[in-house]
């Protein structure tokens, strides 16, 4: 018995276990969510729009709509449009609360929501949206929407906004220019399209609905001619729908190669299936010519979506390739709507390339636009074009190029010709180093704006030149792409070979990421035998020095320029170029607000006097670089107000060399003395000035000589020394000598009357004021 009882219990347990494991039928979850929109308040006799477009079917399938008025004031009279659409127009002449219920349906599922409209007394709005009458069209027809009949009694400008409220399942169509009074769309599925027009003036809004019923296949009974095979011979595409230009004349169903000659007549509209491409191969020719303006030739997607088809690729080198009066839109899957392969040629005139994904045009350095004028390139997602630097000058200024920047790559100009970059609404983005070489010329039109990628440079070398010629109010601008200090390297000019460059009324910013040449970065670096004139130009926001011109053989004209906000020196030059610096040069907010002068090149110009005139803002010279001493071998005159700083342990020597009798004349004025001092402003930090010539122009007048007379262990030192081998002479008048390391002035006893002094002041001179040895 116990055995049977145990077995029975086990059987009962197993039966319960199997019952528990049986699958229970799933209870379907309602995929619908109704949304009747937000509560609204409107004035009697005005129009409200009930909007159920935010209702959701999580299965992604179309849903049905039904509106019901479930609450209203007694005796209210009202008007509505169809109550079985996603959106319903409503108006009434009685104040009070109106409650509508929205029921959405899919298969056996339903969901509901309600919305309250509060109607108040008030003045009837003075604007009224009018979207036009409902219409029926064939699939493929370009539907034009016109809100110009909307009523506006306010006298102000109306704002327009079109939106697709409902469209057939699977449709991906979008409106063109949805915020203009006129809009368009190309239906891609048969069925009903419900379009909403909203007009607005200040806080007043009005709505209207228009329904477009699209029937049949593409083009209806007037469908397009299909192009599904490569074009191997000459083929002429005629205008099929002459009286109905909105219909597609041809539909390209797949990638097509043009191996023969394809002639497209005026007024022809060619649509492309998704992902299709037109390639004009090496042996092919494309002639789409509407210069007679008989009707625009259009290449577009079957659906008016950016990037719907690939675009046109031209590999042909034929000079017969012609795009005149055409439109390319909805393309971009191959990186551009129109792309030229290396070696390809094409003429593009009076054409539009717009509403494409990625770029409008790609033009490499060994392809050519034989002529490119009167075109419009705009509204392309990644900008109008990518073009090689050597091809930019092919873009006539007659073109309209906007909507993003022109990307320039590769960046080499080396064909020995002049290249002028026009000024467009679009700026230029230099993605690579711009190298101008082989006696070429790079010029930018007034108003041109060039952005340089990070750590890239502009190099003008090997007999080439740059011409940047801005105008008042329209400067040429060259700056970093990121707009950060030190974003790019700067401009380098070298070996001009008698081809002087010219920069006028230009703004150069954000340079100095790294040195272009040498050890220190600069906004503009002039290398060996570089030649340039710079005027009315701004150097700003540099991470290094402003102008650097310390190399041999440099020719420089520098007038009316401004150098600000550089981390280094505003100017670094050799001694041979100091006289070329304009007195009116403005230098502000620089990290080292001194003009650095490299004394490696001695001052020695036969037959004339060199003048250092300083700067109106008082910016000093500092003698530094590879040559920290100043060697005067010919005439040098320092004008009043000039300040010169000397590095520790340096000196100024006035000598006779090669038949030139050097002299140094410090020509200070009352209240504007010449000041020569040490950089660290400690007593005896530099050696001083030694005169070793007996020139009558060796004069120190109205000057301040500070921190000189560095002490030497085996000799005396002084701020000013009149040498005796060779013989020197000096006149010192109305001069202050202070903080000397030892003596003030030193002169040999046996030298005779070689030192003439008057009205001298000495301060903190531990040795003799005038030391005679």
PANULO-425122 format. One record per residue (C-alpha): residue in one letter; y, z, x. Coordinates in pm, whole numbers, padded with zeros to 5 digits, always signed. Example, Ala and Ser with C-alpha at 12.3 -4.5 7.8 and 13.67 -1.06 7.14 Angstrom:
// residues 2
A-00450+00780+01230 S-00106+00714+01367 
This chain:
// residues 773
X+00000+00000+00000 X+00243+00087+00274 X+00175-00244+00438 X+00245-00442+00120 X+00553-00239+00042 X+00697-00308+00391 X+00626-00676+00355 X+00804-00684+00021 X+01110-00520+00165 X+01122-00773+00447 X+01091-01063+00203 X+01375-00927-00005 X+01595-00888+00304 X+01523-01245+00418 X+01600-01379+00072 X+01937-01204+00078 X+02010-01336+00426 X+01938-01697+00326 X+02153-01657+00017 X+02444-01530+00229 X+02416-01830+00464 X+02446-02086+00188 X+02775-02288+00215 X+03028-02203-00049 X+03230-02493-00187 X+03585-02507-00038 X+03870-02464-00277 X+04115-02757-00214 X+04459-02654-00090 X+04755-02812-00264 X+04925-03035-00001 X+05246-03064-00203 X+05572-02875-00170 X+05851-02962-00413 X+06213-02927-00303 X+06482-02997-00564 X+06768-02948-00316 X+07047-02695-00290 X+07258-02564-00577 X+07568-02771-00646 X+07905-02725-00809 X+08084-03025-00958 X+08380-03105-01180 X+08330-03239-01531 X+08292-03617-01549 X+08216-03638-01178 X+07885-03754-01033 X+07621-03532-00872 X+07304-03643-00699 X+06977-03458-00749 X+06786-03507-00426 X+06413-03444-00395 X+06369-03624-00064 X+06284-03304+00123 X+05967-03260-00084 X+05654-03277+00130 X+05300-03410+00104 X+05116-03279+00408 X+04862-03561+00369 X+05135-03810+00450 X+05083-04004+00129 X+05349-04116-00121 X+05426-03880-00407 X+05560-03932-00761 X+05873-03761-00888 X+05972-03642-01235 X+06294-03458-01320 X+06350-03261-01641 X+06664-03091-01771 X+06534-02749-01885 X+06861-02565-01941 X+07206-02680-02051 X+07508-02555-02251 X+07494-02604-02626 X+07626-02940-02736 X+07643-03077-02383 X+07634-03452-02344 X+07521-03592-02013 X+07413-03909-01833 X+07143-03961-01572 X+06982-04246-01391 X+06604-04283-01402 X+06442-03939-01402 X+06132-04062-01218 X+06284-04134-00879 X+06327-03922-00571 X+06701-03906-00643 X+06879-03893-00979 X+07248-03938-01062 X+07390-03688-01311 X+07725-03639-01486 X+07848-03446-01792 X+08167-03371-01982 X+08102-03004-02052 X+08127-02703-01825 X+07840-02461-01778 X+07508-02428-01602 X+07249-02705-01594 X+06901-02641-01458 X+06671-02924-01358 X+06301-02897-01279 X+06143-03133-01029 X+05771-03201-01050 X+05606-03390-00765 X+05256-03535-00811 X+04983-03676-00588 X+04637-03740-00738 X+04557-03422-00934 X+04797-03201-00742 X+05143-03104-00861 X+05422-02881-00737 X+05752-02784-00896 X+06095-02659-00801 X+06422-02605-00987 X+06787-02645-00899 X+07101-02526-01077 X+07415-02735-01114 X+07732-02554-01211 X+07990-02772-01385 X+08349-02645-01380 X+08677-02767-01522 X+08903-02958-01288 X+09059-03288-01200 X+08817-03579-01177 X+08770-03686-00813 X+08974-03986-00706 X+08694-04152-00512 X+08378-04316-00640 X+08090-04455-00438 X+07970-04799-00542 X+07663-04929-00359 X+07626-05248-00564 X+07371-05370-00815 X+06994-05331-00783 X+06830-05646-00651 X+06496-05810-00584 X+06428-05994-00257 X+06136-06146-00069 X+05978-05960+00219 X+06148-06055+00545 X+06486-06105+00383 X+06775-05940+00562 X+06921-05709+00297 X+07294-05659+00318 X+07443-05341+00170 X+07811-05345+00076 X+08012-05036-00016 X+08350-05208-00008 X+08387-05188-00388 X+08394-04810-00375 X+08700-04666-00550 X+08956-04478-00344 X+09275-04358-00509 X+09360-04104-00240 X+09530-04345-00004 X+09325-04210+00289 X+09034-04366+00478 X+08685-04322+00336 X+08385-04222+00542 X+08064-04407+00456 X+07704-04296+00506 X+07398-04498+00398 X+07049-04347+00388 X+06705-04464+00279 X+06580-04213+00024 X+06246-04377-00050 X+06047-04667+00094 X+05695-04809+00066 X+05406-04639+00242 X+05379-04744+00606 X+05735-04873+00629 X+05923-04779+00945 X+06240-04969+00866 X+06578-04824+00959 X+06930-04908+00854 X+07167-05091+01085 X+07519-04940+01119 X+07452-04665+00862 X+07805-04522+00894 X+07992-04848+00829 X+08109-04982+00495 X+07857-05265+00546 X+07498-05197+00645 X+07178-05404+00670 X+06805-05362+00690 X+06503-05589+00724 X+06224-05475+00485 X+05888-05458+00661 X+05673-05375+00357 X+05669-05494-00002 X+05770-05234-00258 X+06073-05038-00368 X+06348-04913-00137 X+06591-04659-00279 X+06918-04645-00083 X+07185-04376-00115 X+07552-04437-00040 X+07771-04134+00023 X+08148-04174+00053 X+08374-03892+00161 X+08744-03820+00190 X+08831-03476+00325 X+08617-03239+00111 X+08563-03483-00178 X+08224-03657-00190 X+08076-03922-00418 X+07727-04077-00432 X+07567-04392-00562 X+07213-04532-00557 X+07088-04887-00520 X+06726-04997-00556 X+06589-05294-00364 X+06260-05433-00495 X+06085-05628-00216 X+05815-05872-00326 X+05552-06096-00165 X+05464-06164+00197 X+05707-06234+00478 X+05966-06475+00344 X+05800-06482+00003 X+05725-06840-00094 X+05958-06947+00182 X+05773-06777+00465 X+05831-06843+00837 X+05649-07093+01055 X+05401-06899+01270 X+05408-06940+01648 X+05071-06826+01782 X+05005-07064+02072 X+05166-07118+02411 X+05424-07398+02421 X+05290-07653+02670 X+05500-07956+02579 X+05854-08006+02450 X+05897-07828+02117 X+06208-07823+01901 X+06258-07536+01656 X+06467-07660+01363 X+06650-07441+01112 X+06390-07410+00834 X+06590-07207+00583 X+06927-07375+00614 X+07067-07229+00292 X+06910-06886+00341 X+06999-06783+00691 X+06873-06428+00634 X+06511-06552+00618 X+06295-06575+00928 X+06244-06938+01027 X+05968-06857+01278 X+05741-06559+01343 X+05596-06511+01693 X+05265-06333+01637 X+05166-06257+01999 X+05275-06304+02362 X+05387-06666+02408 X+05422-06859+02736 X+05669-07149+02750 X+05524-07401+02997 X+05714-07699+02857 X+06064-07717+02712 X+06154-07502+02412 X+06468-07613+02228 X+06603-07376+01961 X+06852-07532+01719 X+07162-07357+01577 X+07098-07115+01291 X+06734-07052+01379 X+06609-06695+01329 X+06295-06606+01527 X+06111-06283+01450 X+05854-06121+01679 X+05555-05910+01582 X+05528-05565+01737 X+05480-05582+02114 X+05514-05961+02137 X+05695-06121+02434 X+05842-06462+02509 X+05791-06571+02871 X+05962-06881+03009 X+05725-06950+03296 X+05799-07115+03629 X+05751-07465+03481 X+05918-07391+03150 X+06271-07437+03014 X+06445-07251+02732 X+06746-07410+02564 X+06892-07205+02277 X+07233-07365+02239 X+07479-07303+01957 X+07803-07393+02129 X+07905-07583+01812 X+07900-07253+01615 X+07682-07403+01343 X+07490-07076+01310 X+07384-06791+01539 X+07042-06821+01698 X+06867-06485+01657 X+06570-06342+01848 X+06469-06018+01674 X+06183-05793+01573 X+06006-05849+01245 X+06112-05491+01185 X+06468-05404+01281 X+06367-05123+01516 X+06472-05073+01878 X+06185-05163+02109 X+05981-05328+01832 X+05899-05628+02055 X+05902-05673+02431 X+06183-05920+02490 X+06243-06245+02680 X+06122-06282+03040 X+06259-06580+03235 X+06059-06683+03541 X+06189-07040+03545 X+06427-07150+03821 X+06553-07444+03617 X+06930-07470+03588 X+06879-07606+03235 X+06791-07263+03097 X+07065-07196+02841 X+07141-06909+02602 X+07465-07000+02422 X+07564-06834+02095 X+07243-06636+02061 X+07156-06279+01963 X+06874-06068+02111 X+06795-05743+01935 X+06516-05493+01853 X+06346-05557+02192 X+06294-05350+02506 X+05927-05269+02554 X+05932-05445+02895 X+06231-05232+03015 X+06495-05479+02893 X+06565-05725+02613 X+06635-06003+02866 X+06472-05988+03210 X+06495-06236+03492 X+06218-06259+03749 X+06298-06316+04119 X+06439-06667+04167 X+06504-06725+03797 X+06819-06894+03666 X+06990-06890+03327 X+07331-06948+03171 X+07438-06696+02905 X+07758-06761+02707 X+07904-06619+02383 X+07590-06419+02310 X+07505-06069+02189 X+07238-05843+02338 X+07230-05522+02141 X+07023-05270+01943 X+06744-05267+02201 X+06552-04982+02357 X+06587-04930+02732 X+06822-05187+02894 X+06994-05498+02767 X+06948-05711+03083 X+06768-05680+03419 X+06894-05910+03695 X+06736-05871+04043 X+06910-05974+04367 X+06736-06312+04403 X+06784-06421+04040 X+07105-06574+03912 X+07324-06589+03605 X+07460-06939+03658 X+07736-06851+03414 X+07787-06532+03217 X+08099-06510+03003 X+08225-06419+02655 X+07911-06213+02592 X+07868-05874+02427 X+07613-05632+02570 X+07615-05299+02387 X+07412-05041+02190 X+07111-05048+02422 X+06939-04713+02468 X+06943-04693+02851 X+07263-04885+02903 X+07372-05247+02914 X+07198-05368+03230 X+07037-05319+03570 X+07181-05563+03822 X+07168-05618+04197 X+07493-05543+04383 X+07515-05900+04508 X+07499-06028+04148 X+07766-05808+03987 X+08042-06055+04069 X+07868-06307+03841 X+07979-06097+03542 X+08306-06242+03419 X+08568-05995+03296 X+08570-06198+02972 X+08249-06018+02873 X+08233-05700+02665 X+07994-05455+02831 X+07976-05103+02691 X+07746-04830+02564 X+07626-04661+02885 X+07675-04755+03249 X+07581-05064+03448 X+07303-04962+03687 X+07341-05127+04028 X+07025-05166+04237 X+06940-05281+04498 X+07270-05218+04673 X+07303-05483+04946 X+07572-05751+04985 X+07505-05971+05287 X+07575-06335+05204 X+07916-06353+05376 X+08105-06416+05049 X+08365-06228+04847 X+08223-06015+04565 X+08465-05887+04300 X+08334-05626+04056 X+08520-05661+03725 X+08642-05370+03513 X+08446-05315+03191 X+08430-05036+02936 X+08101-04950+03108 X+08119-04786+03448 X+07895-04872+03744 X+07615-04640+03860 X+07522-04703+04226 X+07158-04598+04248 X+07111-04692+04617 X+07326-04707+04928 X+07575-04991+04891 X+07559-05180+05222 X+07818-05456+05270 X+07736-05651+05584 X+07740-05991+05758 X+08117-06055+05710 X+08097-06006+05332 X+08376-05868+05114 X+08333-05611+04839 X+08624-05575+04598 X+08668-05371+04280 X+08916-05470+04009 X+09185-05231+03892 X+09038-04976+03654 X+08681-05017+03779 X+08486-04689+03781 X+08193-04643+04019 X+07952-04347+04018 X+07736-04292+04325 X+07391-04131+04307 X+07317-03812+04500 X+07331-03840+04880 X+07395-04216+04868 X+07668-04386+05071 X+07888-04695+05079 X+07872-04869+05417 X+08108-05152+05515 X+07980-05286+05849 X+07944-05591+06079 X+08270-05771+06011 X+08277-05691+05640 X+08562-05540+05442 X+08632-05349+05124 X+08926-05412+04891 X+08991-05146+04627 X+09317-05233+04457 X+09408-05015+04161 X+09727-05028+03960 X+09951-04759+03813 X+09751-04600+03532 X+09443-04807+03623 X+09313-04674+03954 X+08982-04771+04102 X+08761-04459+04081 X+08464-04383+04307 X+08296-04049+04248 X+07963-03871+04239 X+07729-03936+03951 X+07683-03561+03897 X+08058-03482+03935 X+07978-03201+04180 X+08152-03142+04513 X+07947-03307+04786 X+07729-03511+04549 X+07721-03827+04764 X+07780-03906+05131 X+08104-04105+05129 X+08237-04437+05260 X+08167-04559+05613 X+08368-04842+05771 X+08262-04979+06108 X+08314-05287+06329 X+08564-05475+06113 X+08587-05765+06360 X+08945-05849+06264 X+08875-05823+05889 X+09096-05529+05781 X+08999-05342+05465 X+09250-05225+05206 X+09230-04928+04969 X+09524-04890+04732 X+09570-04661+04432 X+09210-04540+04436 X+09055-04204+04356 X+08757-04102+04570 X+08581-03779+04475 X+08273-03561+04534 X+08173-03704+04875 X+08041-03520+05181 X+07677-03434+05096 X+07575-03514+05455 X+07729-03682+05759 X+07729-04062+05739 X+07784-04085+06114 X+07843-03812+06370 X+07793-03444+06296 X+08040-03369+06017 X+08045-03513+05663 X+08359-03691+05541 X+08485-03871+05233 X+08591-04171+05446 X+08454-04215+05798 X+08597-04493+06016 X+08367-04593+06298 X+08424-04792+06617 X+08669-05083+06573 X+08711-05013+06205 X+09035-05148+06054 X+09185-05032+05723 X+09508-04973+05531 X+09505-04687+05277 X+09791-04616+05037 X+09858-04419+04719 X+09499-04296+04721 X+09350-03959+04628 X+09064-03799+04822 X+08937-03505+04617 X+08649-03256+04583 X+08483-03332+04917 X+08225-03107+05081 X+08330-03206+05431 X+08646-03356+05583 X+08870-03602+05398 X+08952-03886+05641 X+08762-03898+05973 X+08890-04154+06227 X+08809-04039+06580 X+08617-04341+06709 X+08745-04594+06963 X+08935-04903+06856 X+09031-04782+06508 X+09327-04951+06335 X+09477-04738+06057 X+09767-04763+05815 X+09797-04448+05600 X+10078-04408+05347 X+10154-04193+05039 X+09804-04049+05008 X+09675-03717+04874 X+09384-03514+05011 X+09283-03208+04813 X+08995-02966+04757 X+08790-03049+05065 X+08579-02782+05234 X+08667-02916+05579 X+08985-03063+05726 X+09189-03304+05515 X+09222-03539+05814 X+09042-03568+06149 X+09184-03832+06387 X+09209-03918+06753 X+09542-03879+06935 X+09594-04257+06917 X+09618-04245+06536 X+09839-03941+06475 X+10156-04152+06464 X+10002-04365+06186 X+09977-04069+05948 X+10247-04067+05682 X+10487-03770+05675 X+10456-03763+05293 X+10077-03717+05294 X+09996-03440+05044 X+09728-03191+05153 X+09643-02896+04928 X+09359-02649+04866 X+09150-02765+05160 X+08917-02518+05332 X+09073-02593+05674 X+09425-02695+05588 X+09500-02847+05929 X+09501-03204+06055 X+09242-03199+06333 X+09336-03409+06637 X+09069-03498+06894 X+09235-03514+07237 X+08951-03706+07401 X+09174-04015+07417 X+09479-03955+07637 X+09823-04037+07498 X+09907-04341+07706 X+10089-04639+07556 X+10294-04839+07809 X+10651-04923+07720 X+10703-04717+07405 X+10727-04365+07274 X+10468-04201+07050 X+10613-03980+06774 X+10433-03699+06596 X+10636-03641+06283 X+10420-03384+06103 X+10402-03350+05724 X+10651-03249+05459 X+10426-02970+05334 X+10408-02811+05679 X+10039-02885+05744 X+09982-02823+06118 X+09793-03024+06378 X+09500-02848+06546 X+09373-02992+06875 X+08994-02981+06858 X+08683-03193+06878 X+08521-03340+07187 X+08859-03342+07362 X+09034-03008+07310 X+09301-03057+07576 X+09606-03274+07515 X+09675-03516+07801 X+10016-03690+07785 X+10037-03998+08009 X+10329-04175+07838 X+10616-04073+07612 X+10538-03823+07332 X+10807-03685+07101 X+10728-03399+06862 X+10971-03392+06566 X+11130-03084+06411 X+10915-02864+06193 X+10590-02978+06352 X+10330-02709+06423 X+10049-02759+06676 X+09755-02522+06718 X+09558-02502+07042 X+09198-02383+07074 X+09122-02090+07309 X+09112-02191+07674 X+09284-02529+07626 X+09598-02681+07774 X+09863-02954+07745 X+09923-03158+08062 X+10212-03404+08107 X+10120-03639+08393 X+10190-03973+08560 X+09907-04226+08525 X+09874-04594+08607 X+10245-04644+08657 X+10333-04471+08325 X+10567-04176+08366 X+10459-03937+08095 X+10693-03702+07915 X+10676-03448+07632 X+10988-03394+07423 X+10984-03107+07169 X+11268-03191+06933 X+11304-02892+06704 X+11595-02844+06469 X+11794-02544+06352 X+11564-02363+06108 X+11287-02612+06175 X+11156-02546+06523 X+10858-02713+06686 X+10583-02451+06705 X+10293-02467+06952 X+10058-02172+06922 X+09699-02058+06961 X+09452-02088+06678 X+09345-01723+06691 X+09703-01592+06745 X+09614-01352+07029 X+09821-01318+07346 X+09717-01556+07622 X+09449-01737+07421 X+09536-02081+07572 X+09673-02189+07909 X+10005-02346+07809 X+10199-02666+07890 X+10223-02801+08246 X+10489-03062+08331 X+10391-03275+08632 X+10648-03554+08589 X+11022-03551+08651 X+11114-03757+08346 X+11453-03672+08192 X+11289-03656+07845 X+11083-03351+07941 X+11271-03129+07700 X+11179-02819+07498 X+11453-02758+07240 X+11445-02536+06933 X+11078-02454+06990 X+10845-02157+06966 X+10568-02136+07226 X+10318-01866+07131 X+09992-01718+07265 X+09993-01927+07587 X+09964-01813+07953 X+09593-01741+07960 X+09526-01508+08255 X+09340-01658+08552 X+09168-01448+08815 X+09286-01647+09118 X+09619-01788+09004 X+09922-01708+08795 X+09970-01838+08441 X+10266-01910+08214 X+10345-02055+07872 X+10548-02335+08040 X+10483-02447+08397 X+10692-02690+08605 X+10451-02823+08866 X+10544-02912+09224 X+10251-03137+09319 X+10335-03382+09178 X+10692-03282+09110 X+10786-03189+08753 X+11114-03121+08577 X+11203-02957+08245 X+11498-02865+08022 X+11440-02566+07792 X+11701-02479+07530 X+11718-02246+07228 X+11350-02165+07260 X+11137-01859+07187 X+10839-01773+07408 X+10615-01493+07285 X+10280-01323+07328 X+10213-01479+07667 X+09914-01366+07867 X+10129-01334+08182 X+10460-01515+08253 X+10698-01698+08024 X+10806-01993+08245 X+10682-02068+08598 X+10852-02293+08858 X+10807-02345+09234 X+11084-02200+09458 X+11086-02507+09679 X+11124-02751+09388 X+11505-02741+09374 X+11699-02772+09052 X+11409-02894+08836 X+11434-02629+08562 X+11736-02608+08335 X+11740-02328+08075 X+11977-02192+07810 X+11957-01957+07512 X+11599-01845+07572 X+11425-01557+07395 X+11118-01383+07532 X+10898-01133+07348 X+10573-00967+07451 X+10570-01135+07792 X+10402-00885+08030 X+10492-01080+08345 X+10821-01239+08448 X+11026-01420+08191 X+11086-01688+08456 X+10841-01665+08741 X+10933-01833+09070 X+10660-01874+09323 
